[in-house]
Amino acid sequence: MTTGRSGRTVRDLRRGNRGAVLQKLYFGGPMSRQELGPATGLSSGSVSNVVGELIADGLLEEAGVVDSDGGRPRTLLRVSPGSAHLIGVDVGETRVRVELFDLTLTELARAETPLLPRGCYDVGPIVDHIRSGIGAVLAQAGVGTDRLLGVGVGVPGIVDREAPGGAVVHGQTIGWDAVPLEALLRATGALPQEVPYLIDNGARTLGQAEMWFGAGRGARDAVVVLFGSGVGASLITDGSPEGGSTEGTPLEWGHLTVSVRGRRCRCGARGCLEAYTGAESLLARWAERGGGGPADAAGPADEEEALAALLASALAGDPVARDVLDETAEYLGAGLSDLINLFRPERILIGGWAGLLLGPYVLPAVREHARRHALRHPAARVSIDLGSLGPDAVTVGAATLPLSAFFTTGGRRTAPPAAPEQPGWRTALTRRG
């Protein structure tokens, strides 16, 4: 294989050219061959070769023609939606949601399994829910695995993607201590070895979805907040999707200490932001003050129903419910002010099922408290809004993980990592034995 001065091979260059064309058409198409040259920086000959390959591979298709100035009409090209499939998985607080998408992230099928009891994160059942969900969505859509680019999984906690043997999850709040989730999923045999599992923090997958397709589009840097039973966040430092992936850093923001010796958090520490802002905390404080609460819960959807009841009580004028939500808005705003002072983002977006439910009520107060507690200069340049992708944003974001890999590989399915080769001395000893 020929290698250039930069160390890149001809194969690397071809893969990069294919990825550049796919990304431009995916996020900016349909476009003509003539437009692709200036847009990608490739020569007309390179564009012609790459487009020919991608059409032959079934990844591109014609999308009509447009008149040109005095010349022949130009054929528009777009990414073919049915040329590949993606699966996104959200290991949420009340259920495991699995969705199958085409290449343009149009939903083809979904399967949801409630966590019983609510919030039960036993690893074995979670793995089985994901396995059965994958089988269910493939069967519903009537598709096989030959065009499946991969399965993205969004989870609570810290994900070590460089761990030997595959991604390992450290989820203190859910009782996961170095869980080898990728290896466990692979061991189910649900998918062929060549189909990758790509695992990441749920707040980061939410952030990538909002920056690519939602309220974050056009921003270079942002913080995306996941507000559910607990709270988390992702710092986005390069929001442009043109590079094929968004530079996002998961932040354990919910475990920022906001009150020394304060309320006990589900992580075991005292005074965490999550102990004052998560839906679980809201309902507990409402119950302590004589309102409804989690003691009435009987199933996985009851936390959402109870939070909706809390909101309805506040809207009806109930002073206890209003006090709980006002207190929550103040803590949430103060927590956002720390993010503003530390990272000076252009935008802050609040998502997650609880954030979307309570957002219209608490957002004005959250903005006010955030700006009051933050330094004036960074506070003046930040906007604070709700995410726009709805409750499925984590699942969509999870599906962008194999989509990112698809761009990186120039439209070719990634192969699983090869097993490391043993040292020669170990091989020799094995043979002698």
HELIX and SHEET records of a PDB file:
HELIX    1   1 VAL A   10  GLY A   28  1                                  19    
HELIX    2   2 ARG A   33  THR A   40  1                                   8    
HELIX    3   3 SER A   44  ALA A   56  1                                  13    
HELIX    4   4 PRO A   81  SER A   83  5                                   3    
HELIX    5   5 VAL A  123  ALA A  141  1                                  19    
HELIX    6   6 GLN A  172  ILE A  174  5                                   3    
HELIX    7   7 LEU A  181  ALA A  187  1                                   7    
HELIX    8   8 GLY A  202  PHE A  213  1                                  12    
HELIX    9   9 PRO A  241  GLY A  243  5                                   3    
HELIX   10  10 TRP A  253  HIS A  255  5                                   3    
HELIX   11  11 GLU A  274  THR A  277  1                                   4    
HELIX   12  12 ALA A  279  GLU A  288  1                                  10    
HELIX   13  13 PRO A  294  ASP A  296  5                                   3    
HELIX   14  14 ASP A  302  LEU A  315  1                                  14    
HELIX   15  15 PRO A  319  PHE A  343  1                                  25    
HELIX   16  16 TRP A  353  HIS A  373  1                                  21    
HELIX   17  17 ARG A  376  ARG A  381  1                                   6    
HELIX   18  18 GLY A  390  ASP A  392  5                                   3    
HELIX   19  19 ALA A  393  THR A  408  1                                  16    
HELIX   20  20 GLY A  424  ARG A  432  1                                   9    
SHEET    1   A 3 MET A  31  SER A  32  0                                        
SHEET    2   A 3 ARG A  74  VAL A  79 -1                                        
SHEET    3   A 3 LEU A  60  VAL A  66 -1                                        
SHEET    1   B 5 GLU A 107  PRO A 114  0                                        
SHEET    2   B 5 ARG A  95  ASP A 102 -1                                        
SHEET    3   B 5 HIS A  85  VAL A  91 -1                                        
SHEET    4   B 5 LEU A 148  VAL A 155  1                                        
SHEET    5   B 5 TYR A 197  ASN A 201  1                                        
SHEET    1   C 3 ILE A 158  ASP A 160  0                                        
SHEET    2   C 3 VAL A 168  GLY A 171 -1                                        
SHEET    3   C 3 TRP A 176  VAL A 179 -1                                        
SHEET    1   D 5 GLU A 247  LEU A 251  0                                        
SHEET    2   D 5 VAL A 231  ASP A 238 -1                                        
SHEET    3   D 5 ALA A 222  PHE A 227 -1                                        
SHEET    4   D 5 ARG A 347  GLY A 351  1                                        
SHEET    5   D 5 SER A 383  LEU A 386  1                                        
END                                                                             
